[in-house]
Amino acid sequence: MNANGARRIAGALLAFAFAFAGGAANASGQAPTIAPGQAAALKVAVGSGPRRGRRPDSMIVTDVRRAFRRVPQLDASRIRVHSHFGSVTLNGTVPETWMISRAGRAARQVHGVTGVQNRLTARR
């Protein structure tokens, strides 16, 4: 085995030992030990990507509009849909009062929706 291979194996074992020791320290209630260079790598890894399971707001808005089309006799032509981090707001008017609750229910059933603010009103 050459020196490069031995260094890689030793580095991997050392990283495993640090990870295992940090996990054991957490289980015992003590603060984990982090090497100075490791802290910067952890900061980058934590905030480097989108949150797992979150859908883009544009996809949620599109799917809410599709859900409206699947509700029989729902006139959604004057409903405006806005989404912010999965929280959907419905604004506008509908011809009948029963359509308000049906639109809210349809929006709640869309994957990725965390909440619905139903601000719809019935037209007179």
Summary of the structure (lengths in Angstrom):
residues: 124
radius of gyration: 25.8
end to end distance: 84.4
largest distance: 84.4
contacts: 296
relative contact order: 0.12
helix: 50%
strand: 18%
